[in-house]
Amino acid sequence: MSDQSLRRGPQPAPACAMVIFGGSGDLTKRLVVPALYNLADQGLLPERFALVGADRLAMDSAGWQCQLHDFIETMISSGRSEFAAKSIRADVWQKLGHAMHYVEGDFLKDELYETLAQKLATLDESDQLGGNVLFYLAVPDRFFGPIVDRLGKHGLVREERGWQRVVIEKPFGHDLASAKALNAQILKSLKEEQIFRIDHFLGKETVQNIMAVRFANGLFEPIWNRDRIDHVQITVSEDIGIEHRGAFYEKTGALRDMVPNHLFQLVAMTAMEPPVSFSANAVRAKKAEVFGSARPVSPDCAVRGQYGAGSVSGNAVCAYQNEADVAAGSAVETFVALKLTIDNWRWAGVPFYLRTGKRLPRRYTEIAIRFKHAPFALFEETHGEAIEADWLVLEIQPDEAIRLHFNAKRPGPYLVLDDVSMNFKYSDWFNQAPAVGYETLLYDCFIGDGTLFQRADQIEAAWAVVQPLLDAWSTPAKTDFPNYAAGSEGPEAADELLRRDGRQWRPIRPASRD
């Protein structure tokens, strides 16, 4: 969030048009338009606003509006309330629906951009949009460069009147070389400040709250360093499989899909130095420094895995190699665990252990800060062997919470210590508006705040950290896949990765008192 929004609170975004390339796609239906609806419901969408969907599917504006409305209603009626509010308010939808327009065309043909230019000119004149346009690329990554090239060719991102910005989804490249090439390509048509590389993890309240916890409290920042912290664990656990995305996953795998973007964003928020302000450039510069200080991960500090058949939440599920569109004997990883070291004055000697995987016991994401043990001598004769080191746990999904685990005396005549916790849940303290996680990010795009978005140097530095793993794992080699059962917590080698450092993973199945 910007310094300005901290001072005066959020206001309706300025007048603009928004063009969604991939307007009939899954991302648009599941996340982008529901987020726009929620912004409209909260009074944060621009008062003067036009929404243009562009895609190959033959459809008119009324058909597009109806398709989106019916999809959201279906999700709500099936209990998937995370897609939007618990019900669609007719007045809010009518306002959003009135702003919807659809343009049919091929992303790779000039005719689409000529049509878009005419449409935007008409809408700008009739709706007084000030020449402001946000282009959202909700398309497969192979279209990112070509679309930006054509936007530049047809003058659609030339900021002669108003602003023009482009939102680019992940994956931003598939390795260091392709990320550099994509950055070079789009920077021919755009300035860095026009580019909003989006990662939906950063739209979650707990992730954004990391900076508030660290920098707004005298309690935490003085101990947020190698003198007091033993190690950090970041877990992104998914109970789902690849969900009919076999063709995509066979080309991607868990490392590319999750680590340089989602997990590294959590690392950056946890490890960054205090910025001089909450301006976008100040915050993003500190995030980039994290990966500039991180050592490239060697293969002996990483583990990969692939799920076999098993049971998740009591339901039998098949092995990855039996999923649709997956090659027989596939060596694509569905699980990654690695040890990351950040070689700067704050974090030298403090390992960051990261893991993510499909078909784990439950959907769960957390950042766990393990503090160093207190001296034991005082408690040697009073059950000192039971003393646990303290944890600060930031839970990101499915619940948003912060938990502090520490030692306290158990009631009774003897000094016996027990591990207790203090829990803060967002839902207990704040009335949270319905959200899909994109609301804050879209609003920031409208107001031009790039704080929560990645800069070119940060993208390239993150890919450089994992490039040794990509190189090592790209060479055909015999694997022991599948090496973990669906519903388990991952391969045994992941446990060994921490065991050799004298540590162990926090369980994905939390203790009942959590």
N, C-alpha and C positions, 0 to 999 in steps of 0.2 A: 504494500500500500504506500502511497506517496505521502510526503510531508503535508501537502495541502489537504488530502482526504482525512488525515489524522486530526487536523485542526478543525475542520468544519463539518465532517461527516459526509457521507455519500449524497450526491445530488443527481438528478436525471442527466444522463449522458447527452452530449451535444447532438444536434441534428445530423443525420448521415444516412447513407444507403449501405446495406450489407449484401454482398453477393456471395452465395455459397456454391462453389463448384462441387458437384456431387450432391445436388439438392434432393435427389430421390434415394440417396444411399442410407445405409444403416446408421452411420454416425450422425447424420443430420436428424434422423427420426428419433434415435434413442437419447441423444445428448444435446445437440446444438439447439434445436427448436424448443425442446422442453426447458432448457436453460433460458432462452429468450422469453418464453412464456412466464417463467418465474420472475425474471427481471421486470417484465411488464406488470405483473401482479404486485411487485414491491415498489412500483413507481420509479424505477431506475432506467427503464428503456427510454431512448430519446422521444420527446414529444412529437417531433417530426421525423419519421422513420419509414424507410422502404426496405423490404426484404425480397431479394431476387434469387430464385433458385435456378441454377444452370446445370443441365445434364442431358444425356443422350436420349433418355426415355421420352417417348412422344406423350405429351400431356399439356393441358392448359393451366392457367393460374387457379381456376376454381377446383380442378382436379387435384392439383398439388396441395391446396389448402385442405381439401377433404381427406386426402391420403394421410396427411400429418395428424389431423384431428382424430381420425379413426384409430391410428396407430397408438397415440397417447391414451385414448380412452380404453383400448384393449389392454394396454399395460396396467392401467389403474384397476380395471375390473378383475384382472388376474392376480392382483395383490402385489404387483411390482410397483409400489408407490414411490420408489426411489427415482422413477423416471420423471415425475412431475408432482404437482400438488395432489392432494387426495381426491380432488375433483376439479374439473375444468369450469372455471367461472365464465359464464356466457359473455359478460361484458368485456372481460379481459381478452378472451379469445377473439371476439368480434373486432376489437381494436387491432390485435396482432394480425388477424386474418385479412383485414382491410389493407394492410401494408404489403401483403404477399403478391408476388408476381413470378411467373415462370418463363424461362427462355430455354428452348430446345436447341441443342447443338453439340458438335464434336469438339472436345477440348483441344484437338490437334489441328483444327481448321480455322482459318482466319475469319470465316463467315460468322462464327459464334461471337468473336470479339467486336466485329463491326456491329452486330445486332446489340450486343451489350452496351457499346458506346452510345448508340442511339437511345436505348432504353434508359440508361442512366442520365443522359442529357434531358430527356423528357421528364423523368421523375424529379430531377434536380430543379427544373424550372417550375413544375407544378407544385411540388411539396416544399420548396425553399430549403434545400438540404445543404446549401453552402459549399457544394462541390466536394463534400467529404464522403469517402467510400472505404469500407472495410471489405477486403476480399478474403474469403475463408476457403482454404484448400482441403476440403473433406473428401479427398480422392486418394487412390493408391499412390505410393511415393514415386513411381515412375513418371507421374504427370507433374511433379513439383516444378522441375526445371523448365519443361516445355510451356507450362501455363504462364510462369513468370516471364519467360522470353516473349510470349505473345502479348502479355499485358504491357510490357515495355515497348514492343514494336508498334502497338496501336495507341500509345500515349495515355494509357489508362492509369498509369502510376506516376505520371509526371506532375509534380506538385506545383502547378501554376496557380491553381485556385483551390483553397481548402487543403485537406490532407488525404492521402491515400496510403493505406496500410495493408499488409498481407500476413495472414495467419497460416502457419505451416505446421501440420501435424507430424508426429513421429511415424516412421523412423526417419531421422535426418541423417541419411547415409547408412551404409552397411559395414563400414570400417573407416579407418582414418583417411585413406586415399579418396574414397567416394564422398566422405563428409567435406573434405577440402575442395573437391571438384564441385560439389553442389553449392557450397558457399561462394566459390568463385563465379559460378554461373549466375546465381540470383543477384549477386552484388553488381553485376553488369547493368541490371535494370533498376535496382533498388538501393537506397541508402540503408545502412545498418539500423537506424532508428525507425525505418518503415517495416522492419521484419519482426514478427512476433512468433517465435518458435515455441509452440505450446506443449505443455506436459500437464495432463489433467491431475496428476498427484499434487501439484502445487495449488490446486483449487480447494483442497481439503483444509478445513479450519485448523486442525491440529498441526498440520505442516506449517501453515502461516503463523501459528502461535509459537513456533519454536523461537523465532526472533524476539517475540514479546517476553517469553519465559526467560531467555538468556539475558537480554539487554535492558529490560525494564525492572528487573529485580536485583537488589544488592545481594540476595542470598545465593544466586547460582553462578553468575559470571566469575567471581573470584576463585571458584573451585572447578571451573570448566577448563581443565588443563591437565598435563601429564603428571603434575604433582599430586593430584587427588583422584584422577580417573585411571582405573586399571585397563579397561577396554570398552569397546562399544559394539553392540550387536544390532544389526538391522535385518529384520525378517519381513519378507513379503510372501505370504503363503496363500495359495489358491487351491480350493477344493475341486474346481472344475478341471476338465481336460482341455482339449484343443477346440472343442465346440464346432465341428465341421469346418475347421480352418486348416486341414491337413496340408493342402498345397502351399499355403502361406508359411506354416510352421516348419515345413521341410526345408525351406530356404532361409529360415530365420533362426529358430532355436531360442532357448531361454536366455542365453547370454546377450545376444543382439536385441532381443525383444524387451528385456527388463533392466539390464545392468547399466549401460552408459547413459540411460535416461532416468527412469523412475528411481532406482536405488541410488544412483549418484546424485540426484537432486536432494534426496534425504541426507546423504553424506555432506553435501555442500551446506545445507542449512544448519547441520549439527556442528560442522568443523570450521566454518568461516570465521574470520576475525571481525570484530565490531566495525561496521561501516561508519563513516563520518556523518552520514545522514541516511534517510530512507529513500533517497532519490534512486532511480533505476540504475544509473551508471555507477553510483557508489556501491550499491548492493551487489550488482553483477560483477564488478571488478573483484570484490572479495571472494565471491564464489569461484571465479576463474583461478584465483590464487591457490585455492585448495587443490585443484587438479594439477596445477603447475608444480606443486610441492609433492604430489603423490608419486610414488615409485611405480613404474609399470609392473603389472602383476605377472609373476613367472608361473609357469604351469605347475610347479611343485607347491605353489600356494593356492591352488584352486582344485575343485572337485566338480565333476559333472555327473549327471545321472539321468536315467530314463525310467518312467514308471511301467511296471508290469500290471497284470490283472490284480484286482483286490476289491476292497469294499470301502466306500466313502459314505458316511452318515447312514450306514446300514444297507446301502444299495450296492450290489455287485456291479463293477465296471470293468471294461476290457483294458488290455494293455495298449500302450501307445502304438505299437507296431500293428495292431489290429484296427486302428481307427481308419476312417475313410481317407483316401488320398495320401496315405503314408506308405513309403516304400518298404518292402519286405527286408528285414534285417537292418532297418534304418539306424544310423549312428548319431542322429540328432538328439541333443540334450533337452530334457524337459525340466531339469533341476541344475542349479549352479550354486556353489558355495565358494567363497574366496576370502583371502586375508589381504586387506589393503593397509598399506603403511603410508602415513603422511609425514614427510621429513621436514618439519619446521619446528620452531621453538615451542609452540603450544602442544604439538601432538607427537613429537619424536618419542618412540618407544611405546606408544599406545596403539595397539592393533584395532582396526575396524573389521569386524567379521560380518560378511554379507551373505545372505542366502535367499533364494527364491525358487519356487517350483510349482508345477501342476500336480493335481491329485494328491495334495497333502491333506491332513485331517480336517482343516477348516479354512475358511477365508479369514485371514488375519494379517494385519500389518502393524509393526511396532518398531520403535527405536528405543533400545535399552542401554542405559548408561550404567556401567558397573564401577562403583567407587572402590578404592583400595581398602584393604582390611585395616581396622583399628588395631593397635598393639594388643597382644593377647595376655601379656604377663599379669595384668590386674585380675583377669578372669580365669586363670589356670586352675584354680581350685573351686570354681563355681560354674562347672559345665562350659568351660571356655571352648571345648571342642565343638560346641554347637553354634558358635558365633558365625553369623553370615555377614558378608560384606553388603553394603547398602546398594540399592538399585533405584534409579529414576527411570520410569518407563513411560514413554509417550506413545499411547495407542492411537493409531490413525484410522483403522477400519477393522471390523464393522462399527464398533463404538469409538467415539472420540473422547479420550480421557487422558489424564495424567495421574500416575500412581507413584508414590514414594514408599519404598520398602526399607525399613530400618529395624534395629533391635530395641526391645523394651523389656522391662522386668515383668515376668509373669506374676499375677497375684499369689500371695502365700508367704509363709514365714522364711523361706529360703530364697537366695538370689539365683533365680533361674531365668535365663534370657530366652526370648522367643522373637521370631521374625513377624513384624506387624506391618500394616500398610495404611497410608492415608490416600484416599481416592477422590479425585476431582473429575466429574463427568460433565461434559458440556450440556447435556440434556437436563441435568439437575439444576443448572444455574442460569441458563440462557434459553429464551424462546427462539428456537432456530427456525427460520423460514425453510420450506421445502426446497431441496437443492439436489442437483445431479452432479455438482462438482465443477461445472463450467461457468457458473454465474459470475463469480468474481473475476475469472480470467477474461470472459467476454466484456464485462464492464471495463476492465483495465484496458482492453484493446480500444474500446470506444473513446476513453479519455486519454489514451496515449501513454499510459503508465507501463513501462516495460520491466518493472521490478521482478515479476514472477516468471519472466521469460528468459530463454537462454540466448546468449550472445555467441557470435561465431567462434571467438577464441575459447570459450568454455566448452562448446561442442567438440572442437578439435582436440582440446586437452583431455577430455573424457575418453574419446576414442583411443588416444595415444596410450592411456593407462591399460586398456584391455587388449590392445593390438597383439601383444605376445600370445595371449590365449587364443585369439582368433587364428593366428598363424599356426600355432601348435595343433589346434583342434581341426583345422581344415585339411590336414594330411590324413589320408585314409589309414586307419589303424584298427586293429582288433579291439573291440570293447567287450565288457561283460554285461552289456545292456540286454534286457532290463535289469537294473540293479537295486531297485526299491519297489516294494509293493504299493499299489494305490491305497491311500488311507494311512500309510506310515509317514514318518517324519523325514524321509529321505534316505539316501544310501549310507551305509556304515562308514564309508570313507569320509563323509562330512563330519561325523562325530570325531573321527581320528584326527582331522585337521585341527580341531581345537584341543583334543586330548594331548597332543604332542607339545602344546604350549601350557599344559596344566590347567586347562579351562574346559567348560562344557556349554553347549547351547541351552538357552532357556527353552523349556518345553513349549511346543505349539499348542498342546492341550494344557491350558493353565490349571493350576491347583484350584480347588473349589473355593478357597477363600479369596481368590482374585476376583 
